[in-house]
Amino acid sequence: MTTYHGILHRYRGLLDLPDHTQTVSLLEGNTPLIPVPRLAQEMGGRFELYVKFEGLNPTGSFKDRGMTAAISEAAGRGVHTVICASTGNTAASAAAYAARAGMRAVVLIPQGKVAAGKLAGAAAYGAQIIQVQGSFDDALSMVVAISQKLPIALVNSLNPFRLEGQKTAAFEISDTLGNSPDWLCLPVGNAGNITAYWMGFRQYHHLKSAGLPRILGAQAAGAAPLVLGHPVEHPETVATAIRIGRPARGEQALEAIEQSQGRILAVSDEDILAMQRRLAGEGIWVEPASAAGLAGLEVEIRAGRLDPSGLRIVAVCTGHGLKDPEIITQRMRAPQVLPSDVKALEAALAQ
Ligand code: F0G
């Protein structure tokens, strides 16, 4: 039996981490690449479509890959406190890995704009949670400033070790498929993930002569600074994970798009929620932001700007649907109520 030990163990030789790194792991990574042929057919083409379901990481999002690396590096140099700004998932992940390492975690979140499952996660793992009266971008400025002043390690994706861990998702996809896909579609918020994927695919290209995917990045229409070409002062979207107006790694994201001959586009909240429903119809429940990449792909196919015929396409679904239960429960019809009586049940089933 081969035992799985997490991404740092699996890909250690390919990650640029200092010698002092002391592995802190929750056995993250190794997430499934799920074929969704029916969805591909509905989207109008004969092509291979896969979902890389990153919501199946230990804290329910892709953030765990970067976090195991950042916390392991910090642990190795005796850090006591880590801090991050977050729309929720980074906060939950930082809190969990800090707990695992015996560190204190402080997380700053935009007041009232974090989904319930993420807030509950950060609390459950014991983080100090601070709500900022402002946006994610404001919170990020605050944590950058304080980590330069106090001996506290910043674990946002400005921390280079986060990207080292995160790029392992590209390795996993290539290892599973035996090559890189033709297109990789993913949501873009602070732009760490797209930057990390591009690093990972380029590394495999050089090391293993794998191909390079074209990258399709999707931002929510109300929070699309990279599409618009300027910061967005008051970003707004149902996909609160990517409600970001000044992406820290925006320039690198645009480089990845350009170098891969890919594209960055804005998708409406309606398209995001519609794709969330369709994925759930395949048995894959993701949080709204996670549906943005696929929603973007569909928009491009529908508009005739992307012909998927014969291609192999991977969509990254970054976070689990359980992170944001309210987006479903607030919109659903209240479940039917029956007396505890089989006849009533029979009548209800006959309707
Ligand atoms: N999808 C989900 C579910 C996210 O939580 C995020 C980012 C993204 C996509 C975008 O990734 O920022 O690397 O471009 N969430 C961050 C957070 C901002 O604080 O949890 P990105």
Residues whose N, C-alpha, C, O or C-beta is under 5 A from the ligand:
A	BS01	F0G	A85 S86 T87 G88 N89 T90 A91 P187 V188 G189 N190 A191 G192 N193 I194 A241 A289 S290 T318 G319
